Amino acid sequence: MKITSFDEYQQAYKKSVEQPEEFWAEVAENFVWRRKWDKVLEWNFKDPSIKWFQGGKLNITENCLDRHLEKNGNTPAIIWEPNDPNEHHRVLTYKQLHDKVCQFANVLKNNGAKKGDRICIYMPMVPELAIAVLACARIGAVHSVVFGGFSAQSIADRINDASCSLVITTDGGMRGNKEIPLKSVIDDALVQCKSVSKVIVLTRSRTPVSMIKGRDVWWEDEVKKVETQGNPACPAEEMDAEDMLFILYTSGSTGKPKGVVHTCGGYMVYTGYTFANVFQYNKGEVYFCTADIGWITGHSYIAYGPLTQGATALMFEGIPTYPDAGRFWEIVDKHKVNILYTAPTAIRSLMSFGDEMVDGKDLSSLTKLGSVGEPINEEAWHWFDEKIGNGNCPIVDTWWQTETGGIMISPIAGVTKTKPSYATLPLPGIQPILVDENGKEVEGNGVSGNLCIKFPWPGMLRTTYGDHERCRTTYFATYNNLYFTGDGCLRDEDGYYRITGRVDDVLNVSGHRIGTAEVENAINMHSSVVESAVVGYPHDIKGQGVYAYVVSPDKHGDEEITRKDIMMTVSRIIGPIAKPDKIQFVSGLPKTRSGKIMRRILRKIAEGDTSNLGDTSTLLDPAVVDEIKGGAL
Ligand code: 6R9
């Protein structure tokens, strides 16, 4: 399954295009199936309907845990580094992780959870988060992990959308020196959620919490009950390859986040295959992915991908700048990390603290580096290469999405020649195509267009939860017979791909996807706001910042207070990650005669590029543009 030379890559790629079913069947043979599939692939992008490994039966946790026990039971599966460097780190071997997952799977069963139920997980980055995720998969329950930074309202929306019956959380959590009262946020959310009958609460921060009789139980108490019942084993539920494994919500260009659905068989094969290949993982290596399990990167490349390969994954509870901006490097030094997979925003931020934060740390264990989440600028790429990789660690700039389940376009470490800011070449099985606005293929090299994929791959989304039509219109209806990524892309003279950023109304702030419509909806909830328009602008650290134009004729006197109020509203409705960086009060928004906001103009002003605003003749009130230009922040 592992490609070890560029020749082999080319052969694998060729085969994956010419004989996709044979290719993926061979890859799938490297996993444990209870029953082999009858048919590798059946698909159409019209409905869409995508089925991989139909008839195949499996449980992904047998691939992540049980199959490693005999030979690698004592290999560390998870090394956990706490937020506070003075607290002890923890190591869970495959055997220990297996036992804890089985134990907690039994807790879930005791609390009424069963195959097909949706379970919401809202936890900090503690090992029990991974245990909870795997325990759901063990019993065939569908997990919906919500990132610990989301607000009560966002959680409630997600719980209601999927009718979750159970929530797993902690009393609280620490990120840097900030305390996050997770249980209390859940309590606020659940006021709006009728479907939830049980909440399991892990002790982490010893934050005082209120426990509701009959609904809330402690993780530790429930585990003890299972222990006294005396049967720690939990046989894995047999799942169909196309049974749902999890839902993960992500932002799009319309208001409501959508629940991206991934299934058991294809997702397992794809994350395992891409992990093994992109990072060229060798047995015994320590692999550190700095993402949070609340995002797809954490699902695919902290939990499932590495564990299917018997890898040792390091999981970090804290933030890159606590207690200081040397923390990542200290962790690399302390745990002798070999592979580091992080985000451009983290690299840019750490870079800004100066080289002295790196100096003195022993980074010689590093052999491979990775980047994900947003385009990596050349300056950050070179700093990462020279300062962190000492000029001899290949950097894999991995392009992919929540919807793609796993890495799509990326170098294979040490195999593909890298080029700063380029995701380089598609992995085997991935057939990218660039199209113009009319959906016409842009052929040849040295061209650019909208990035689409023309053939299915096992890790792709199957639907958006509860609304298949939305899946169709969002991804499969823009261009005929193609999956549309929402990204712009160029292909250079060598056929290398460079992702240039979103072409829709989605922002990428510190690697987090934020829909402009979502932020606008939140801003508009503020009592003194009439309407608003949100765009992105280049931000040195975050990649993109959030710029809001707000019409608020009645600002109750103090503009600064209203501004803070609006920011707080967004924080409360969505979460702090969506808070506008800049709010400009305007008397009106530039609109066409048909009432459409001219975002192109607002974007240019936010970018500070007002020299050529293009054609403004179709505007209802061109004068408003001059006013906005004059007041730009
Ligand atoms: C994995 C993940 C997806 C969006 C995607 C694109 C951007 C991700 C990138 C990248 C340039 C890379 N993106 N990786 N852009 N180079 N290596 O981040 O998923 O949160 O769904 O975001 O992120 O714009 O469309 P997700």
Residues whose N, C-alpha, C, O or C-beta is under 5 A from the ligand:
A	BS01	6R9	S371 V372 G373 E374 P375 I376 D397 T398 W399 W400 Q401 T402 T485 D487 I499 G501 R502 G511 R513
